[in-house]
Amino acid sequence: MQLSIEEIARAFSSHRFEVAFPYLLDDVVWEVVGGEDLTGKKAVTEACTALGEELTDVDTTFDRLRAVVAAECVVIDSIARYLAQDGSLSTVASCDIYDFSDGLITRICSYNVELQPV
């Protein structure tokens, strides 16, 4: 089944990476603003797999997961709460911008900001 570009972007941004893997272009670029940029499907899938393993024992709740969709672009605005087994809580606001070509992700630009507890 072919997913829409919105469904692909929502899957990636909500850490369901394996759903999005088939839709990564071989030379995809993932720019993590303020962090390390990744180039190539292998590098991106390895980073996502590692992140997925880190989140295995973390309860993740998305308070917001909003999509804005254009012809070849999807923007995901999210706020997620991460509750670790030791009781520590982290809240992160993110904006992921996805560029597509023929249904494949060519580029991702991610902005992430840890929010202070209120």
Protein Blocks (a to p, Z undefined) as FASTA:
>chain_A
ZZdfklmmmmmmnopamlmmmmpcfkbccddehiacdedjklmmmmmmmmmmmmmmpccd
dfbdcddddfkbccdddddddddfkopacddddddddddeehiafbdcddddddddZZ
